[in-house]
Amino acid sequence: MAIAMLHRIQHFLCLILVFLLPFSSLLFPSLGYNVPDKYFINCGSDSNVTVGDKVYVGESNPVARFSRSKTESNESQVPSPLYQTARIFRRESSYEFGIDTNGTYLVRLHFFSFTSRSNLYSARFNISVPGFWLVQKFDARNDTENNADPVKEFFMEITSPTFKIIFRPLPSSFAFVNAIELFLLPLNLISNNVSHFTFSGYMGLTSYRPGLYSRVLETKLRLNVGGQIVTGPDNLLRKWFPDDSYFANPENAKNRSPFMGRIEYHVGDDSDGPYANKFTAPSDVYRTAKEINSSSSSAGNITWALPVDYNTDHLLRLHFCDYWSPQIDHAYINLFIYDTYVMPVNIYDPEVSKELPAPYYFDFVVHSDDSGFMKVSIAPDASARIRDAFLNGLEIMKIIERSSSVPPYLDEPNSEHNRLPVVLGSVLIIFMMILGFLWRLKITKEKPTENSDWLPMLVTAGGSSQSRLTEGTSQGSALPNINLGLKIPLLDLQLATNNFHASQIIGKGSFGNVYKGVLQNGMTVAVKRGEPGSGEGLPEFHTEIVILSKIRHKHLVSLIGYCDENFEMILVYEYMEKGTLRDHLSNKNLPRLSWKNRLEICIGAASGLHYLHKGVDGGIIHRDVKSTNILLDENLVAKVADFGLSRTGPVDHQPYVTTVVKGTFGYLDPEYFKTQQLTEKSDVYSFGVVLLEVLCARAVIDPSLPRDQINLAEWGILCKNKGMLQDIVDPSIKDQIDQNSLRKFSETVEKSLQEDGSDRPTMDALLWDLEYALQIQRGVQDEDSSISVSASLQLPSVRRLPSLSTLSEVAEFAIVTGNESNCAADSVFSLLKIDDAR
């Protein structure tokens, strides 16, 4: 009887246990997180494929719905069985997933272009999810030719019961995908609130609002510093790559011997930084590191130059794990971003990490500049007991903002029910635009201005428009020195750009988009529009208006007008037909510039900079001289552009201006960087880098090259000193260059790139040397290499620049003062037609 009763009790307990099993993840959270089994889809196939320990389910299993598509298969050798098939979309289509748990999800999309009937290499398409563009203008051929990673990875918050990934083929093309991964991530893998780095340094670390959960993150780099490739199921199926190809100063670093012991994670799986848990990064990442190479005579820091998108917010995550110090609290590291000191790194908390090794990490939101690289450096702290600096891992994720331009997805685009609102809306928009145009035409007829050439550019006053510049700053006072005669009504610019339509975009930068437009008087213009509603860029906006409204020179960009209504920040320039100097040096699809063309362009740009330095009262220092800020018109006449960072020259007979370091990595004057003392010679150094770029036609920073060739300025001077400069000249012009012209040009470059600013020439002297090199190239000067090439040598056919006392009297150097709005009609106006315009 007792035995029977015991069996009944055991049976009852088993039933309770079976009942509670479905709730075990809720009752016992300590059981931890495992990568879910859904969704892993082998697209375009009915068969399952196993990769590692994950099964990618064939589409015959109804794990997700997809629409309007066909399949392609491949029998040739591919790097993964996932890349044997693909699903092809000839029109807008989607995958739809059921979501049963709200949270942060990882989305991976695989694109491998194998040989097929559809020619996957020719695919061009966009991909969106509700409210966000994940991929825009994807070009399979470019990715294949550049050996790009076939996997694109995104992190996003999903709170809806269904989730769609929408494929949108570009005109006359199609979309495809080989595999899709979508799964829930562990809690707090990425925090919502992250410090926002600004160039003011440590005090600029403020919380990034409204938080990362309202954005989408795209993985750009994931590096196992000092180690090899790491992947595996315990790593959320992430892949970590070696960091060796991203050094800016590889001689300063060495790999630390790998740690063979056990890496202890001192916090739970759902902890929220700065202490790492096992999902933050795998132990193999924390077992390796790079540290300062103490045997190097120049070792002061380790610097990585990391390729990133231009002028975009990125999440930067740095991983640290000290596995060699004798005890905690010995290692202190100074962290720098873009050469700006951020903070000391010393994270040991006795309550959490009572013994080494102790893995931890730091997150920052960093806005990239227009160099295409993010510069991260570490250096030992002078007060540390152990003079060393190290880094174990590094991740960079691009922050994708919500976009109102993402169209709604139509399940049945051909149905009249869905087409009717679109058609009616289009008709209404066209009708309103016609009414607006007729109204503007009526206004211009009824209110003629004194200057008939500028009828479209009426200055609005009163009404509901709000001005950033003339109605006061955040402190309540209006900004001074604004030329109100150059104001252009917002409506005129809306009509000129088809209401800032995406099809009119010709460039994008940190300031915002650049649109091509046509004013009502027929003038083609470039309209540089700041991000609507944003406060960023207001000082640069103000600076550019003040400078460009008061100067005029045929080799400086000229301002047509500006608009600051309704909190807009818009600058208007004339359309520049040939784009930027960098375009013509780096774009293989454009005709190559001859050596004579290049010299003439350099002379034009130098003339503009010389005028800034000496032709304006007090002088102006550009502070951001680079090849993307030298623009070319239809006749290849050069103009210097982008004065948002410019500063007036020193006052009270001081030789320099003390200011926060700003500029572009690769062009930045090392003396200015070290001392924060800005001089005209800082522009000379930057222009010297441009001259070298013109000669070699390569990027000023290229981490893919051997370590001594990464920095063009350093590499060029080294080659010059070794007598090897001829070896790095652009092959397309090697046979054109007269050797005496090259000798004079290279001497000019060398003088411009001197470490000490006092050893560099003035822009006037530099200009004279360039004109002399051009005269040699034209054959005016005797070819005898023994003839002196002194910059003071007078050549009768070379125009010597006027002295300062007569500078303002020369028509070419005229200064515009007051409200001379008629100057805007000058045919030498310029435009920023550049992909990374400020």
GIQUIHU-V608352 format. One record per residue. N is the residue number from 0. RES is the residue in one small letter. PHI is phi in whole degrees, -180 to 180 (* if undefined). OMEGA is omega in whole degrees, 0 to 359 (NA if undefined). Layout:
# GIQUIHU-V608352
N	RES	PHI	OMEGA
N	RES	PHI	OMEGA
This chain:
# GIQUIHU-V608352
0	m	*	180
1	a	-66	180
2	i	-67	179
3	a	-63	178
4	m	-62	179
5	l	-63	179
6	h	-65	179
7	r	-64	179
8	i	-63	179
9	q	-61	180
10	h	-64	180
11	f	-64	178
12	l	-64	178
13	c	-64	178
14	l	-63	178
15	i	-62	180
16	l	-63	178
17	v	-62	180
18	f	-65	184
19	l	-82	184
20	l	-57	179
21	p	-61	182
22	f	-100	187
23	s	-65	181
24	s	-67	178
25	l	-85	184
26	l	-77	186
27	f	-129	182
28	p	-63	180
29	s	-67	178
30	l	-64	171
31	g	90	185
32	y	-106	170
33	n	-126	179
34	v	-61	181
35	p	-63	180
36	d	-86	178
37	k	-123	0
38	y	-110	174
39	f	-130	192
40	i	-120	173
41	n	-90	191
42	c	-72	177
43	g	80	182
44	s	-137	174
45	d	-91	185
46	s	-101	174
47	n	-78	177
48	v	-133	178
49	t	-104	176
50	v	-124	187
51	g	67	176
52	d	-112	180
53	k	-108	177
54	v	-99	175
55	y	-94	191
56	v	-80	174
57	g	-67	187
58	e	-78	173
59	s	-70	174
60	n	-85	186
61	p	-76	179
62	v	-80	180
63	a	-154	179
64	r	-93	173
65	f	-134	190
66	s	-135	168
67	r	41	184
68	s	-160	174
69	k	-137	183
70	t	-119	173
71	e	-132	178
72	s	-130	185
73	n	-142	180
74	e	-110	182
75	s	-80	183
76	q	-74	180
77	v	-134	184
78	p	-72	181
79	s	-150	177
80	p	-62	177
81	l	-65	187
82	y	-99	174
83	q	-85	183
84	t	-138	176
85	a	-153	172
86	r	-100	186
87	i	-107	178
88	f	-120	179
89	r	-90	177
90	r	-144	184
91	e	-53	185
92	s	-147	185
93	s	-153	162
94	y	-108	180
95	e	-122	184
96	f	-123	172
97	g	-85	182
98	i	-115	182
99	d	-104	179
100	t	-138	177
101	n	-74	177
102	g	159	178
103	t	-88	183
104	y	-117	172
105	l	-104	177
106	v	-119	174
107	r	-119	178
108	l	-120	183
109	h	-108	179
110	f	-131	177
111	f	-122	185
112	s	-87	175
113	f	-92	180
114	t	-71	183
115	s	-157	179
116	r	-62	183
117	s	-80	182
118	n	56	183
119	l	-58	180
120	y	-63	183
121	s	-91	182
122	a	-68	176
123	r	-142	187
124	f	-163	172
125	n	-113	175
126	i	-134	179
127	s	-135	166
128	v	-126	184
129	p	-51	175
130	g	89	185
131	f	-138	166
132	w	-89	175
133	l	-83	182
134	v	-134	177
135	q	-127	178
136	k	56	176
137	f	-65	180
138	d	-123	185
139	a	-63	181
140	r	-65	179
141	n	-62	180
142	d	-63	181
143	t	-69	182
144	e	-65	181
145	n	-93	180
146	n	54	181
147	a	-70	176
148	d	-61	181
149	p	-72	183
150	v	-108	172
151	k	-114	190
152	e	-124	184
153	f	-135	174
154	f	-118	182
155	m	-156	177
156	e	-86	177
157	i	-123	182
158	t	-129	180
159	s	-103	182
160	p	-71	175
161	t	-132	184
162	f	-141	182
163	k	-117	169
164	i	-108	190
165	i	-109	178
166	f	-100	185
167	r	-126	179
168	p	-61	173
169	l	-76	184
170	p	-53	178
171	s	63	178
172	s	-139	183
173	f	-152	178
174	a	-121	175
175	f	-153	174
176	v	-154	180
177	n	-92	183
178	a	-158	178
179	i	-132	171
180	e	-121	177
181	l	-144	180
182	f	-152	181
183	l	-73	180
184	l	-96	176
185	p	-65	180
186	l	-60	170
187	n	63	174
188	l	-59	173
189	i	-127	182
190	s	-81	177
191	n	-74	184
192	n	-108	184
193	v	-130	178
194	s	-65	181
195	h	-102	179
196	f	-77	171
197	t	-127	186
198	f	-75	173
199	s	-84	174
200	g	87	189
201	y	-59	180
202	m	-69	179
203	g	-87	180
204	l	-81	179
205	t	-120	182
206	s	-69	181
207	y	-81	185
208	r	-115	2
209	p	-84	175
210	g	115	185
211	l	-73	183
212	y	-67	178
213	s	-90	178
214	r	-119	171
215	v	-116	178
216	l	-109	176
217	e	-116	180
218	t	-68	177
219	k	-108	179
220	l	-146	172
221	r	-142	191
222	l	-117	171
223	n	-92	188
224	v	-68	179
225	g	81	183
226	g	-130	183
227	q	-105	179
228	i	-62	178
229	v	-127	174
230	t	-152	178
231	g	147	183
232	p	-66	180
233	d	-78	185
234	n	-117	184
235	l	55	179
236	l	61	177
237	r	-82	178
238	k	-116	178
239	w	-111	185
240	f	-107	175
241	p	-64	185
242	d	-104	192
243	d	-59	186
244	s	-84	185
245	y	-112	182
246	f	-78	170
247	a	-94	179
248	n	-141	187
249	p	-62	180
250	e	-67	182
251	n	-88	188
252	a	-125	173
253	k	-147	177
254	n	-77	175
255	r	-78	178
256	s	-58	182
257	p	-61	178
258	f	-85	185
259	m	-97	181
260	g	-84	183
261	r	-95	174
262	i	-85	181
263	e	-97	173
264	y	-91	190
265	h	-92	180
266	v	-132	181
267	g	-71	185
268	d	-70	182
269	d	-111	180
270	s	-71	183
271	d	-118	173
272	g	42	3
273	p	-86	180
274	y	-83	184
275	a	-80	167
276	n	-109	189
277	k	-68	178
278	f	-95	178
279	t	-61	175
280	a	-160	181
281	p	-69	183
282	s	-61	180
283	d	-65	176
284	v	-72	181
285	y	-78	179
286	r	-83	181
287	t	-126	181
288	a	-164	166
289	k	-112	180
290	e	-137	178
291	i	-60	175
292	n	-86	186
293	s	-66	181
294	s	-81	179
295	s	-81	182
296	s	-68	182
297	s	-103	186
298	a	-67	174
299	g	-128	177
300	n	-157	171
301	i	-113	184
302	t	-129	174
303	w	-111	173
304	a	-106	192
305	l	-106	180
306	p	-65	181
307	v	-141	176
308	d	-70	180
309	y	-68	167
310	n	48	185
311	t	-139	174
312	d	-70	177
313	h	-133	171
314	l	-92	178
315	l	-107	178
316	r	-119	180
317	l	-115	183
318	h	-106	180
319	f	-129	173
320	c	-157	181
321	d	-86	181
322	y	-114	180
323	w	-131	178
324	s	-67	182
325	p	-67	178
326	q	-160	183
327	i	-68	174
328	d	70	177
329	h	-104	187
330	a	-99	173
331	y	-122	183
332	i	-128	173
333	n	-94	183
334	l	-107	178
335	f	-128	172
336	i	-125	185
337	y	50	177
338	d	65	178
339	t	-103	180
340	y	-63	183
341	v	-106	186
342	m	-172	170
343	p	-84	180
344	v	-104	174
345	n	-158	196
346	i	-112	190
347	y	-67	179
348	d	-118	184
349	p	-56	181
350	e	-73	184
351	v	-112	184
352	s	-114	183
353	k	-80	179
354	e	-150	178
355	l	-90	357
356	p	-80	182
357	a	-133	182
358	p	-75	178
359	y	-153	183
360	y	-152	174
361	f	-131	177
362	d	-114	174
363	f	-141	167
364	v	-94	185
365	v	-125	176
366	h	-89	182
367	s	-71	176
368	d	-91	183
369	d	-99	175
370	s	-85	184
371	g	86	180
372	f	-136	171
373	m	-109	184
374	k	-101	180
375	v	-123	182
376	s	-134	172
377	i	-130	180
378	a	-147	178
379	p	-68	176
380	d	-82	184
381	a	-63	184
382	s	-91	184
383	a	-72	177
384	r	-68	177
385	i	-115	183
386	r	-81	182
387	d	-154	174
388	a	-144	185
389	f	-150	175
390	l	-149	183
391	n	-104	183
392	g	-156	183
393	l	-153	176
394	e	-132	174
395	i	-130	177
396	m	-126	176
397	k	-74	179
398	i	-92	181
399	i	-98	181
400	e	-85	174
401	r	-61	184
402	s	-127	177
403	s	-76	182
404	s	-85	178
405	v	-74	183
406	p	-75	176
407	p	-67	180
408	y	-88	180
409	l	-108	180
410	d	-63	181
411	e	-129	187
412	p	-66	181
413	n	-92	182
414	s	-76	181
415	e	-64	182
416	h	-62	181
417	n	-86	183
418	r	-78	187
419	l	-60	179
420	p	-62	180
421	v	-65	181
422	v	-63	181
423	l	-61	179
424	g	-63	179
425	s	-63	179
426	v	-61	181
427	l	-64	180
428	i	-63	180
429	i	-62	181
430	f	-62	181
431	m	-67	179
432	m	-66	178
433	i	-64	178
434	l	-61	180
435	g	-62	180
436	f	-64	180
437	l	-63	180
438	w	-65	178
439	r	-63	179
440	l	-62	179
441	k	-65	181
442	i	-61	183
443	t	-66	178
444	k	-74	184
445	e	-80	184
446	k	-126	179
447	p	-67	178
448	t	-105	180
449	e	-67	181
450	n	-106	186
451	s	-68	179
452	d	-67	187
453	w	-119	179
454	l	-58	182
455	p	-68	190
456	m	-103	178
457	l	-79	179
458	v	-86	178
459	t	-81	179
460	a	-142	179
461	g	72	180
462	g	71	185
463	s	-98	181
464	s	-66	180
465	q	-120	185
466	s	-112	176
467	r	-74	190
468	l	-94	189
469	t	-96	179
470	e	-104	173
471	g	111	175
472	t	-88	178
473	s	-63	178
474	q	-90	175
475	g	100	181
476	s	-109	179
477	a	-70	179
478	l	-76	185
479	p	-82	169
480	n	64	179
481	i	-89	179
482	n	-83	184
483	l	-69	180
484	g	-68	180
485	l	-97	181
486	k	-68	179
487	i	-121	179
488	p	-61	179
489	l	-59	181
490	l	-61	178
491	d	-59	182
492	l	-75	174
493	q	-65	178
494	l	-67	183
495	a	-68	185
496	t	-112	183
497	n	56	180
498	n	58	178
499	f	55	182
500	h	-71	183
501	a	-60	180
502	s	-68	181
503	q	-93	183
504	i	-70	178
505	i	-120	178
506	g	-174	180
507	k	-150	178
508	g	-148	182
509	s	-64	179
510	f	-71	182
511	g	150	181
512	n	-83	172
513	v	-114	184
514	y	-113	169
515	k	-87	181
516	g	-146	177
517	v	-128	179
518	l	-73	184
519	q	-66	176
520	n	-87	176
521	g	91	181
522	m	-75	175
523	t	-82	186
524	v	-134	169
525	a	-110	184
526	v	-115	181
527	k	-97	188
528	r	-109	175
529	g	-67	179
530	e	-58	183
531	p	-57	177
532	g	81	182
533	s	-92	176
534	g	-89	183
535	e	-73	176
536	g	91	182
537	l	-63	177
538	p	-60	179
539	e	-65	178
540	f	-59	180
541	h	-63	182
542	t	-60	183
543	e	-65	178
544	i	-64	183
545	v	-61	184
546	i	-71	187
547	l	-73	178
548	s	-81	184
549	k	-119	181
550	i	-126	177
551	r	-150	179
552	h	-160	186
553	k	-69	178
554	h	-113	173
555	l	-124	177
556	v	-60	181
557	s	-112	183
558	l	-91	173
559	i	-82	181
560	g	-177	179
561	y	-148	178
562	c	-140	177
563	d	-132	177
564	e	-76	173
565	n	49	177
566	f	64	173
567	e	-84	171
568	m	-129	187
569	i	-130	175
570	l	-117	185
571	v	-125	178
572	y	-128	174
573	e	-74	182
574	y	-66	180
575	m	-104	193
576	e	-62	191
577	k	-98	175
578	g	75	186
579	t	-102	175
580	l	-59	180
581	r	-61	177
582	d	-52	186
583	h	-81	176
584	l	-94	188
585	s	-114	184
586	n	-88	183
587	k	-70	181
588	n	-84	179
589	l	-98	177
590	p	-60	181
591	r	-76	177
592	l	-74	175
593	s	-73	179
594	w	-64	178
595	k	-63	177
596	n	-58	184
597	r	-66	178
598	l	-63	180
599	e	-64	178
600	i	-66	179
601	c	-64	180
602	i	-65	178
603	g	-62	180
604	a	-63	179
605	a	-64	177
606	s	-62	179
607	g	-63	180
608	l	-69	177
609	h	-62	178
610	y	-63	178
611	l	-58	185
612	h	-71	191
613	k	-122	185
614	g	-95	180
615	v	-115	181
616	d	-56	181
617	g	88	180
618	g	80	178
619	i	-130	175
620	i	-103	187
621	h	-66	175
622	r	78	177
623	d	-147	179
624	v	-74	178
625	k	-165	188
626	s	-70	177
627	t	-79	177
628	n	-103	171
629	i	-116	187
630	l	-106	185
631	l	-124	176
632	d	-88	186
633	e	-65	178
634	n	-102	181
635	l	63	172
636	v	-79	186
637	a	-88	174
638	k	-137	177
639	v	-84	185
640	a	-129	172
641	d	65	183
642	f	-108	183
643	g	-65	180
644	l	-101	186
645	s	-64	177
646	r	-132	173
647	t	-68	184
648	g	-68	182
649	p	-66	179
650	v	-113	178
651	d	55	175
652	h	63	174
653	q	-74	182
654	p	-82	185
655	y	-150	173
656	v	-116	177
657	t	-85	185
658	t	-157	176
659	v	-61	183
660	v	-69	174
661	k	-139	181
662	g	155	183
663	t	-123	180
664	f	-56	182
665	g	104	178
666	y	-107	191
667	l	-72	178
668	d	-64	182
669	p	-63	179
670	e	-68	176
671	y	-63	180
672	f	-62	184
673	k	-75	189
674	t	-105	187
675	q	60	178
676	q	-105	185
677	l	-90	177
678	t	-134	175
679	e	-61	181
680	k	-69	174
681	s	-65	175
682	d	-65	180
683	v	-62	178
684	y	-61	181
685	s	-59	180
686	f	-68	175
687	g	-61	176
688	v	-64	177
689	v	-60	179
690	l	-59	179
691	l	-66	177
692	e	-62	178
693	v	-63	182
694	l	-71	188
695	c	-101	180
696	a	56	175
697	r	-140	182
698	a	-65	181
699	v	-73	173
700	i	-131	181
701	d	-137	183
702	p	-64	181
703	s	-76	182
704	l	-87	174
705	p	-56	192
706	r	-57	183
707	d	-81	181
708	q	-111	186
709	i	-61	181
710	n	-92	186
711	l	-62	182
712	a	-61	180
713	e	-66	182
714	w	-67	180
715	g	-64	179
716	i	-65	178
717	l	-61	179
718	c	-66	178
719	k	-62	181
720	n	-67	180
721	k	-89	182
722	g	71	183
723	m	-111	186
724	l	-59	180
725	q	-58	184
726	d	-71	183
727	i	-109	177
728	v	-69	177
729	d	-52	183
730	p	-57	184
731	s	-71	181
732	i	-122	184
733	k	-56	184
734	d	-78	183
735	q	-93	192
736	i	-82	169
737	d	-68	186
738	q	-63	177
739	n	-69	176
740	s	-65	178
741	l	-64	180
742	r	-63	180
743	k	-66	180
744	f	-64	182
745	s	-67	175
746	e	-62	179
747	t	-64	178
748	v	-62	183
749	e	-60	179
750	k	-65	183
751	s	-70	186
752	l	-99	177
753	q	-64	180
754	e	-61	181
755	d	-88	183
756	g	-59	181
757	s	-66	179
758	d	-88	180
759	r	-86	177
760	p	-74	169
761	t	-73	179
762	m	-65	177
763	d	-62	180
764	a	-65	179
765	l	-62	179
766	l	-63	179
767	w	-61	179
768	d	-62	180
769	l	-66	178
770	e	-65	178
771	y	-66	177
772	a	-60	179
773	l	-69	178
774	q	-63	176
775	i	-61	181
776	q	-61	180
777	r	-76	177
778	g	90	180
779	v	-73	183
780	q	-88	177
781	d	-56	183
782	e	-74	182
783	d	-62	184
784	s	-69	180
785	s	-81	180
786	i	-69	179
787	s	-62	178
788	v	-114	179
789	s	-61	181
790	a	-65	181
791	s	-89	181
792	l	-64	183
793	q	-88	174
794	l	-110	185
795	p	-62	183
796	s	-96	180
797	v	-102	180
798	r	-75	177
799	r	-84	180
800	l	-64	181
801	p	-68	177
802	s	-72	182
803	l	-62	183
804	s	-68	181
805	t	-111	188
806	l	-58	185
807	s	-73	182
808	e	-90	181
809	v	-82	185
810	a	-59	182
811	e	-63	185
812	f	-111	185
813	a	-61	177
814	i	-101	179
815	v	-91	178
816	t	-129	178
817	g	68	183
818	n	-103	181
819	e	-82	183
820	s	-67	179
821	n	-68	177
822	c	-65	183
823	a	-67	181
824	a	-84	181
825	d	-57	184
826	s	-75	180
827	v	-94	179
828	f	-60	189
829	s	-129	184
830	l	-144	175
831	l	-94	176
832	k	-97	186
833	i	-140	183
834	d	-70	181
835	d	-120	179
836	a	-64	180
837	r	-69	NA
